[in-house]
Each structure stands twice: as structure tokens, then as C-alpha cells.
Amino acid sequence: MTKPKRQTFSKVKAVKANARERVGTPPPERVLPDPKQKRAAKPRHKTTLADLLSATEHQ
């Protein structure tokens, strides 16, 4: 059998572990919405009253 590898001490890991103990785990990552999809959802210009009236006449 082989010997288990010794863990080297890492200051960064020690500090993060200490912070998690005191404050708690950080919140999960939030995904930012895609700007292209956001633009596609909202039209750039609102429809005018004339366009709305002409659309109702054709139906």
C-alpha cells in the first residue's frame, strides 16, 4: 500500500475556511440575463395609436 499524500498548508484555504465558519457560505451564483434577449423582449419603440387602429381595422 502507498502512503497517503501529505496536505500542504495553504494560507488562502485557511482564511476562506475561517471566513465560512464565521459568516457562512456565500450565496449561490446569479446568472445575469443576456442583453440581446432583454432587447428582443422589449421593443425599442412603442406602437403608435395609428398603428393600433389600423391593426384593429384589418382583423
C-alpha positions as CSV (number, residue, x, y, z in Angstrom):
1,M,0.0,0.0,0.0
2,T,1.1,3.5,-0.7
3,K,1.3,6.3,1.8
4,P,-1.4,9.0,1.6
5,K,0.0,12.3,0.2
6,R,0.5,14.9,2.9
7,Q,-1.6,18.0,2.5
8,T,0.5,21.2,2.1
9,F,-0.7,24.2,4.2
10,S,-2.4,26.9,2.2
11,K,-2.9,30.3,3.7
12,V,-5.7,31.1,1.3
13,K,-7.7,28.0,2.1
14,A,-7.2,28.5,5.8
15,V,-8.5,32.1,5.6
16,K,-11.5,31.1,3.4
17,A,-12.4,28.2,5.8
18,N,-12.2,30.6,8.8
19,A,-14.5,33.2,7.0
20,R,-17.0,30.4,6.1
21,E,-17.1,29.4,9.8
22,R,-17.8,32.9,11.0
23,V,-20.0,34.4,8.3
24,G,-21.4,31.3,6.5
25,T,-21.2,30.2,2.9
26,P,-21.6,32.7,0.2
27,P,-24.9,32.9,-1.8
28,P,-25.1,30.8,-5.0
29,E,-24.1,32.5,-8.2
30,R,-26.7,34.5,-10.0
31,V,-26.8,34.4,-13.8
32,L,-27.0,37.7,-15.5
33,P,-29.7,38.0,-18.2
34,D,-28.4,38.1,-21.8
35,P,-28.7,41.7,-23.1
36,K,-29.7,40.6,-26.6
37,Q,-32.7,38.6,-25.2
38,K,-33.6,41.5,-23.0
39,R,-33.7,43.8,-26.0
40,A,-35.7,41.4,-28.0
41,A,-38.3,41.2,-25.3
42,K,-38.9,44.9,-25.2
43,P,-39.5,46.7,-28.5
44,R,-37.4,49.8,-29.0
45,H,-40.4,52.0,-29.9
46,K,-43.9,51.7,-28.6
47,T,-46.7,51.2,-31.2
48,T,-48.5,54.4,-32.1
49,L,-52.2,55.0,-31.9
50,A,-52.5,55.0,-35.7
51,D,-50.8,51.6,-35.9
52,L,-53.1,50.2,-33.2
53,L,-56.2,51.5,-35.0
54,S,-55.1,50.2,-38.4
55,A,-54.3,46.8,-36.9
56,T,-57.9,46.5,-35.4
57,E,-59.5,47.5,-38.8
58,H,-57.7,44.7,-40.6
59,Q,-58.9,42.0,-38.3
